[in-house]
Amino acid sequence: KEKISVEEKSKSIIVIIDSGINVNHECFEDKHIPILESNHLNIPFKRKIVAIENYTKGKVLTKATGFVDFNFSENLNGHGTACASIAAGALTELKWLKDISRISDSKIQGANPFARIASYKVFGDGVTVDKSVEVLKNSLLDAMKKATLDKVDVIMVSLNNDDLSNISSYLCDPVNMGGYLAMKENVVVCTSSGNHGDNYYTLSGGLTPWVIEVELCNFGGRFITQVELGGGTQIKGFDSFMDKDVDYCELIHWSDAIKAVGTSKGKEVESKAETSQLQKKKMEIREDVKGKIIYGDGEIKGRIKELLNVNVAGILCSSQIYDSRSYELHRPVIYVTKKDGIKIQKYIDNSNRREKKAKIYQTVYEEQKGDLCKPDICAPGEDILCANKYDAQNMYAHYQVMSDTSMANAVVAGILSYIKTFHKDWGIARIKSAIMTSANPVIKSSNAAVLAMGSGCINPLKAMNPGLVYDISPEEYRRYLLSREGELEYLALMEENIEGEKILGMDLNLPNFNLVLDKASEYIFNRTLTNVGCPKCTYKAEIRLHGRTFRRFGEEVQEAFPGYINISVEPDVLNFSNIEERKCFKVIVRSSMALRDQLVLAHATLIWREQKEDNGITVSSPVVILSTNLWKKRPSNIRVPRKRKVKQEIGATPKKEKQIKL
């Protein structure tokens, strides 16, 4: 309900630590935003783009064998530009969007179109080098430290480096260390959780409580392209953008679309001296595939451009549905699931040449209800229409559709900057609490989803007025790190005090409750809520128990919440009489039996409900309880994710990590 001026809204700055951005893209043109005057930022444009810095200037060891964009602050591969447009792209009209069925509006914009962008480039792409360039080892940490000194509002990190490691220290990860330094200056850091999958052991980076970790969900919608085989079988295709139907065309397998160099109609004309192995490497697209639809699996991905150049009618490619994806617009390339790919292959194998045909329909935009995701929060990340590399020859090439955690992270970064506009004094703990306790619940479709979903899908309107927040001071974060021996070395390097009373993880004032049980006992979480809503209000606690769904021998099984686990809240009523008033409470978990040999995963929700006749605020927190044995049953090749290894060298053998110098 609160209204503020455009000038106030446009003071928010998001730092995009990525591959740089294309400053000339039309979605960053925003003349209505007032010029920004600043004493601490190097402002080249003074409007939408307020800073461009490059931390990838490599040290040339030998002559590069290909094009290197490390020494350019601009974005040459499109990832940074895409993230920036999703987070803070200006309102832009794309008239050709109306060609897509079920899309009513031809205008697009970022999550916070008023926010300004600072681009700090820490890696580059399009590199073909042979041990010729060495990226500065501390570039990511340097960029985060500079952003903190620049007094920005939000730092967004979405690096494609989902390596897992069993290092026991949080602060050895530059995202976590940079986030700690940013937290002390009231700067919010969000990072993507990786693209390893939806299981509870697949997170990467940003695992500290002072960094917001983001996963994607498909709330919103997806671009669906229907494919019909000659026999009438309907296949749902993804990752395509067709503005019209493609009528029935001959359907062939990828292997029938290529031939060995020097052969014609199967007759070999090359010298016998050339081996068959060398022949296999020299394959080219057959000229007679023009106007046909080609089906293939992974092998076809690297030859898509060549197939389009010979004017094939369409390309069907089977792929894992949860792969991170990016596709350009108006290309007849449709991805199908592995399961549907098998159907297409059987149809090709069992049909004669005249019957082998397929039809591709116009792309339709379908609304989605949402699926699973993972901590701390999730946001729309499937089929996001965003900016691409600028191409003066092709207006469609200015935009692309992307799907992965980076897109979801960009959505959250924009929303965080908007929340900061209204709550300038809120730190990371309050903002994290606000978005987690107000999130929309998501569908829990599997056992792993209980731990994978986080608090739900971000709800920006409710997060603006969360009612109550779980607050944590920088001093409490420091005391929490004292309880972890692996952090003391890094705290000393930052000249932090390594003495004093410790805070255990269970007592850190987090907006969620996680517990590993191994015996019959009683566990107590101590928490404090701060009133940021109405001065006089009353909240009553409610524990909602959830069953879980899993598959046993191929069948779906419903299981109720374990009866031997009891969860209670003391006190269960909190009365507030002033804003900023704090009230303490306890969440008590009791187990009447030992769980050492059990595989237990229990999920509940603590809801503090405002006692009003209508439209009362609810403050929700997930409660997750699992047995020690369940955690031990995770795949043996998966380590406990503690640290994300940032890619330090291109084309060189990784060396032993050096100690970070501050």
Secondary structure, DSSP 8 states (H G I E B T S, - for coil): -----HHHHTT-EEEEEES-B-TT-GGG--TTS-----SSS--SSSSSEEEEEE----EE-S--SS---TT-SB-SSSHHHHHHHHHH---EE-GGGGGSBT----EE--SSTT-EEEEEE----S---SS-EE--TTHHHHHHHHHHHTT-SEEEE--S-------S-STTSHHHHHHHHHHHTT-EEEEE--SS-SSTT---S--STTSEEEEEE--EEEEEEEEEETTS-EEEEES---SS-EEEEEEEEGGGSEEETTEETTEE-S-TTS-HHHHHH-EEE-GGGTT-EEEESGGGGGGHHHHHHTT-SEEEEE--TTS-EEEESS--EEEE-HHHHHHHHHHHHTS-TTT-EEEE---EEEEE------SSEEEE-SSEEEE----TT-GGGGEEEEESHHHHHHHHHHHHHHHHHH-TT--HHHHHHHHHHT-B-----STTHHHHSTT-B--HHHHHS-SEE----HHHHHHHHHTSGGGHHHHHHTT----S----GGGS--SSEEEEE-SS-EEEEEEEEEE-S-SSEEEEEEEEEE-EEEEETTEEEEE---TTEEEEEESSEEEE-STT-EEEEEEEEEESS--TT---EEEEEEEEEE--SSS--EEEEEEEEEEHHHHHTS-TT-----------BSSS----------
